[in-house]
Amino acid sequence: MMYCYGLRPYEVFGSKVKQENKTCTVLGLKGEENQVEDRKAFSLDKSLVDVFDLNNIDRPWEYNMNDKKYDAIYSKIKTEQMSKRLKKIIKKEKFPRFTINMIRHSWAKRAMKLMFSSSDCAISMGNSIRFFHDNYISSDHKPKNS
């Protein structure tokens, strides 16, 4: 989900792919009050939705968007668990070192190489256009956690 849609790690638990057009509805927190909002994210390569079978992924926890209050703390706990598992796999398999957030940042880099609109990318990633520009387009800046 992060690779295909540029999601934040915790957003994986509150996302749902639409089979028809391969867009993804993503729940996230907005503003200082952490109000739940949804947005649409797009895939840079729609064929990957089927390759990774993103309509049938197994998540350790999933926010169903209907009858439960979004639990940001629980989502963060699950994200940290995923990150720890990934670190163990990387170490065991001797892969080049990377973090779970680097997967999200790679989406932005690939989008820019493919000449997608920076405003569309910012909206898809849940960022302001200015934040996206400052963190992914300006050569003076490195990707930051977002």
KAKAGI-V996087 format. One record per residue. RES is the residue in one small letter. PSI is psi in whole degrees, -180 to 180 (* if undefined). OMEGA is omega in whole degrees, 0 to 359 (none if undefined). BURIAL is # if it has 9 or more other ideal C-beta (glycine too) atoms within 8 Angstrom, else .. Layout:
BEGIN
res-><RES/RES>
psi-><PSI/PSI>
omega-><OMEGA/OMEGA>
burial-><BURIAL/BURIAL>
END
This chain:
BEGIN
res-><m/m/y/c/y/g/l/r/p/y/e/v/f/g/s/k/v/k/q/e/n/k/t/c/t/v/l/g/l/k/g/e/e/n/q/v/e/d/r/k/a/f/s/l/d/k/s/l/v/d/v/f/d/l/n/n/i/d/r/p/w/e/y/n/m/n/d/k/k/y/d/a/i/y/s/k/i/k/t/e/q/m/s/k/r/l/k/k/i/i/k/k/e/k/f/p/r/f/t/i/n/m/i/r/h/s/w/a/k/r/a/m/k/l/m/f/s/s/s/d/c/a/i/s/m/g/n/s/i/r/f/f/h/d/n/y/i/s/s/d/h/k/p/k/n/s>
psi-><-43/-42/-41/-34/-5/29/154/150/-44/-17/-15/-33/-16/44/150/129/135/120/-37/-51/4/14/167/128/126/129/137/174/138/137/177/-25/-2/48/142/132/159/156/168/134/148/153/142/-25/100/-26/-26/-24/-42/-38/-45/-1/53/-7/-10/43/151/113/144/-20/142/130/124/2/3/-66/7/147/137/129/93/-36/-45/-39/-41/-41/-47/-37/-44/-37/-44/-43/-42/-41/-43/-43/-40/-43/-45/-45/-47/-44/-2/41/159/143/133/165/164/-33/-22/-27/-45/-46/-32/-31/-47/-43/-43/-39/-41/-40/-34/2/31/153/133/-32/-39/-41/-44/-47/-44/-37/-7/26/162/159/-40/-46/-46/-47/-48/-32/-21/-17/-46/126/-16/-11/144/154/138/161/136/*>
omega-><181/182/183/188/181/182/168/182/183/180/179/185/181/181/181/181/173/184/186/186/177/173/183/172/186/173/178/179/183/173/182/179/181/177/180/176/175/178/176/175/179/179/177/179/185/181/180/178/178/179/180/180/186/174/183/181/180/179/179/178/181/175/189/175/184/191/180/173/179/182/183/181/179/177/178/178/180/178/179/177/178/182/178/178/179/179/179/180/180/181/182/183/180/175/172/186/174/180/180/178/178/177/177/182/179/178/181/180/179/179/180/177/180/176/173/178/180/179/176/179/180/180/181/181/180/179/169/179/180/179/181/180/182/186/184/182/180/182/180/187/173/177/177/175/180/none>
burial-><#/#/#/#/#/#/#/#/#/#/#/#/#/#/#/./#/#/./././#/#/#/#/#/#/#/#/././././././#/./#/#/#/#/#/#/#/./././#/#/././#/./#/././././././././#/././././././#/./#/././#/#/./#/#/./#/#/#/././#/././#/#/./././././././././#/#/#/#/#/#/#/#/#/#/#/#/#/./././#/./#/./#/#/#/#/#/#/#/#/./#/./#/#/#/#/#/#/././././#/./#/././#>
END
